[in-house]
Amino acid sequence: MSAPEAQLSVDLSGLNCPLPILRAKKALADLPGGTVLHLICTDPGTPSDFEAFCRQTGHALTHQAQIDGKYQFWITRR
């Protein structure tokens, strides 16, 4: 499965928990429903963090991948 086209991409490289989640939450708040947010992270805890975040908030974790040592997530806003 390929990644969906994102309307906004945010590079969170170098940030550790809880900053990636907080920055993602802020970015999602400014987007309309159905919009895809692409996140790039280096914190190895982010895969489980974003799975839990999406479960709790109702946003959809549409796609995730590890590319060039970075964790990438595509979240569709509810």
C-alpha positions in Angstrom: 0.0 0.0 0.0 1.4 3.4 -0.9 1.2 6.5 1.2 -1.8 8.9 0.6 -1.1 12.4 -0.7 -0.7 14.7 2.3 -2.0 18.3 2.4 0.6 19.2 5.1 4.0 17.7 6.0 5.7 18.3 9.3 9.3 17.3 10.1 9.6 16.4 13.8 13.1 15.0 13.5 15.1 15.4 16.7 12.1 15.8 18.9 11.4 13.3 21.7 8.2 12.3 23.5 5.9 14.1 24.1 6.8 16.8 21.6 5.9 14.8 18.3 2.4 14.1 19.6 1.9 17.7 20.8 3.1 19.2 17.5 0.9 16.7 15.6 -2.1 17.6 17.7 -1.5 21.3 17.0 -1.1 20.7 13.3 -4.3 18.6 13.1 -6.3 21.2 14.9 -5.7 23.7 12.1 -6.7 21.2 9.3 -10.2 20.5 8.0 -11.7 17.0 8.4 -10.5 14.4 5.9 -7.2 16.2 5.5 -4.0 14.0 5.5 -1.1 15.1 7.7 2.4 13.6 7.0 4.8 13.4 9.9 8.5 12.6 9.9 10.0 11.5 13.3 13.2 10.1 14.7 12.0 9.1 18.2 11.8 5.3 18.2 8.8 5.5 20.5 6.6 7.3 18.0 5.1 4.2 16.2 3.3 3.1 19.4 2.7 6.7 20.5 0.9 7.6 17.2 -1.1 4.4 17.2 -2.4 5.2 20.7 -3.0 8.8 19.8 -5.1 7.9 16.8 -7.1 5.3 18.8 -7.8 7.9 21.5 -8.6 10.9 19.2 -10.5 9.1 16.4 -8.1 10.2 13.7 -7.0 7.5 11.3 -3.4 6.3 11.1 -3.7 5.8 7.3 -0.2 4.7 6.6 3.2 4.4 8.3 6.7 3.5 7.1 10.3 3.6 8.1 12.3 5.4 5.4 16.0 6.2 5.7 16.0 5.5 9.4 13.0 7.9 10.0 9.5 7.0 11.1 6.9 8.4 8.9 3.1 8.6 9.5 0.1 9.7 7.5 -2.8 10.7 9.7 -6.2 11.5 8.3 -8.1 14.0 10.4 -11.5 12.9 11.6 
